[in-house]
Structure formats: structure tokens, C-alpha cells
Amino acid sequence: MKPILTVAILLAAAMTVGASAQGDPAFARCGAIADRDARLACYDSLQSRTAPPPATAPGHYPEFNARPSVLPEAQPPAGPASQARLKTPMTAMIADYAVAHDGHFRVTLDNGQIWEQQDSDGARAQFRSRGNRATIAPGFWRSYDMRLNGSSAIFKVERVR
């Protein structure tokens, strides 16, 4: 059934185009031109004659009466220079730390930065009662790795402040 419907639609469209071309003597005049470049120029002149006038609407989206805007180039997120991405490992003393009920931690370093263990990291940290030291290094795909007190365990962290 679908092929028959498709053929019927195509035939109806072809008959409509053919009828409009046959009804206009200008099409017949262009068809009679032997030189192909001249014939093409004749058909082009007919197209420009029948083409609708260009839209004078104020924008591309007339329903909103506005033109699409051009987005500026992507800028890095605004923030203090202290939020710049680490390029080399940094070591600092831990001034304060807190461990949540699910075992994830948040540390405040002696330089004022606050780092938090990522939810995707299921490792559990062992803190000393005092004198904890953290080394934070750039990780893979813009992540950060934290080591506590020189141990080999690595925790995935993100900077909160």
C-alpha cells in the first residue's frame, strides 16, 4: 500500500509542475533554445521572475521578532586567580577536616583552600589526630589526586574553595 501511495504523490507533483510549465509560454520559449547556456539563462530569468520577494521581517525567527545572536568565544569561568588550575603538585598542611557519614571527607588546608572527596571515589581516608599533610596533583581529564601523609593511597578530589 505504501509504494502505491508514494507513486501517486510523485505523479501528482509531476503533473502539477508540468501543467504550470506548459501553461506558461515563457517555459516553451526557453525550451526551444538550442544553445544550452542561453537556455539556462532563460530558465534562470524565469526563476527570478517567479521567486518570492525576500523576507523583510526583522529577524530569522519572526515569531519572536528577533535575530539569532552570535555567541561569543568560550571564556574560562570567572573566578579569583587562586582558583586557577594546578599545573604542578602542591603540598600543604591540613588545618581542619571532616568526614561525612558515608566516609567521604572535606579538608581545609592551611592556605585556606577547601577540597572535597568526589562522590565517585569510594576509598576511605585515614587521618592522624594532628599533623596531617596533603599533596594534591593534577590528575587525568582535569581531575585532581590527593595523597594523605605521604601514603600511596590516592583520593579523587575537587576544589570547593
C-alpha positions as CSV (number, residue, x, y, z in Angstrom):
1,M,0.0,0.0,0.0
2,K,2.8,2.4,0.8
3,P,4.5,2.1,-2.6
4,I,1.3,2.8,-4.4
5,L,0.7,5.9,-2.2
6,T,4.3,7.1,-2.8
7,V,3.9,6.7,-6.6
8,A,0.6,8.6,-6.6
9,I,2.0,11.5,-4.7
10,L,5.0,11.7,-7.0
11,L,2.8,11.6,-10.1
12,A,0.5,14.3,-8.7
13,A,3.5,16.5,-8.0
14,A,4.9,15.9,-11.5
15,M,1.6,16.7,-13.2
16,T,1.3,20.0,-11.2
17,V,4.8,21.1,-12.2
18,G,4.3,20.0,-15.8
19,A,0.9,21.8,-16.0
20,S,2.4,25.0,-14.7
21,A,5.3,24.8,-17.1
22,Q,3.1,24.0,-20.1
23,G,0.6,26.8,-19.3
24,D,3.4,29.4,-19.4
25,P,4.5,30.3,-22.9
26,A,7.8,31.6,-21.5
27,F,8.8,28.0,-20.5
28,A,8.1,26.8,-24.0
29,R,10.2,29.7,-25.4
30,C,13.1,28.7,-23.1
31,G,12.8,25.0,-24.1
32,A,13.1,25.9,-27.8
33,I,16.5,27.5,-27.3
34,A,19.2,25.2,-28.8
35,D,22.3,26.7,-27.0
36,R,22.4,25.2,-23.5
37,D,24.0,28.3,-21.8
38,A,21.3,30.6,-23.4
39,R,18.6,28.1,-22.4
40,L,19.9,28.0,-18.8
41,A,20.0,31.8,-18.7
42,C,16.4,31.9,-20.0
43,Y,15.2,29.5,-17.3
44,D,17.2,31.4,-14.6
45,S,15.4,34.6,-15.7
46,L,12.1,32.9,-15.3
47,Q,13.1,31.7,-11.8
48,S,14.0,35.2,-10.7
49,R,10.7,36.4,-12.1
50,T,8.6,33.9,-10.1
51,A,10.7,33.8,-7.0
52,P,9.0,35.3,-3.9
53,P,10.4,38.6,-2.7
54,P,13.0,38.4,0.0
55,A,11.6,38.5,3.5
56,T,11.7,41.9,5.1
57,A,10.9,40.5,8.6
58,P,13.2,41.9,11.3
59,G,14.7,38.5,12.0
60,H,15.2,34.9,11.3
61,Y,12.6,34.0,14.0
62,P,9.6,36.1,13.1
63,E,7.5,34.6,15.8
64,F,9.9,36.1,18.3
65,N,10.7,39.2,16.2
66,A,14.4,38.7,16.9
67,R,17.6,37.8,15.1
68,P,19.7,34.8,16.2
69,S,22.6,36.1,18.3
70,V,26.2,35.1,17.7
71,L,27.7,33.5,20.8
72,P,31.0,34.9,22.0
73,E,34.0,32.7,22.1
74,A,34.0,30.5,25.1
75,Q,35.7,32.1,28.1
76,P,37.2,30.3,31.1
77,P,34.9,30.6,34.1
78,A,35.4,33.8,36.0
79,G,36.9,33.5,39.4
80,P,39.8,34.6,41.5
81,A,43.3,33.8,40.3
82,S,43.6,31.4,43.3
83,Q,41.0,29.2,41.5
84,A,43.4,28.6,38.6
85,R,44.1,25.0,37.7
86,L,47.1,23.4,39.3
87,K,49.9,22.6,36.9
88,T,52.3,21.1,39.4
89,P,51.8,19.1,42.7
90,M,51.1,21.2,45.8
91,T,51.7,20.2,49.4
92,A,50.0,21.8,52.4
93,M,49.2,21.1,56.0
94,I,45.6,20.2,56.8
95,A,44.2,22.8,59.2
96,D,40.8,21.0,59.6
97,Y,39.0,18.0,58.2
98,A,35.5,16.5,58.4
99,V,34.3,13.0,57.5
100,A,30.7,12.5,56.4
101,H,28.5,9.6,57.4
102,D,29.2,7.9,54.0
103,G,33.0,8.2,54.6
104,H,33.7,11.0,52.2
105,F,35.9,13.8,53.6
106,R,36.4,17.5,53.2
107,V,39.7,19.2,54.2
108,T,40.6,22.8,54.8
109,L,44.3,23.4,54.0
110,D,46.5,25.9,55.9
111,N,46.4,28.2,52.8
112,G,42.6,28.5,53.0
113,Q,41.7,26.1,50.2
114,I,38.9,23.6,50.7
115,W,39.0,20.3,48.9
116,E,36.3,17.6,49.0
117,Q,36.5,13.9,48.0
118,Q,34.5,13.1,44.9
119,D,31.3,11.1,45.2
120,S,32.7,8.6,42.7
121,D,35.7,7.8,44.9
122,G,34.8,5.1,47.4
123,A,38.2,4.9,49.2
124,R,38.3,5.7,52.9
125,A,40.9,8.1,54.3
126,Q,42.9,7.5,57.5
127,F,43.6,10.8,59.3
128,R,46.0,11.3,62.1
129,S,44.8,13.1,65.2
130,R,47.1,16.1,64.2
131,G,49.8,17.0,61.7
132,N,48.1,15.7,58.6
133,R,49.7,16.7,55.3
134,A,48.0,16.6,51.8
135,T,49.7,16.5,48.4
136,I,47.4,17.5,45.6
137,A,48.4,16.9,42.0
138,P,46.7,17.3,38.6
139,G,45.1,14.0,37.6
140,F,43.6,12.6,34.4
141,W,41.0,14.6,32.5
142,R,41.1,17.8,34.6
143,S,40.7,15.9,37.8
144,Y,42.9,16.1,41.0
145,D,44.6,13.4,43.0
146,M,45.2,13.8,46.8
147,R,47.6,11.8,48.9
148,L,47.5,12.0,52.6
149,N,50.6,11.9,54.8
150,G,52.8,10.5,52.1
151,S,50.8,7.3,51.7
152,S,50.4,5.5,48.4
153,A,46.6,5.8,48.5
154,I,45.1,8.2,46.0
155,F,41.8,10.0,46.6
156,K,40.0,11.8,43.8
157,V,39.1,15.3,45.0
158,E,37.7,18.6,43.7
159,R,38.3,22.1,44.9
160,V,35.3,23.7,46.7
161,R,37.0,27.0,47.5
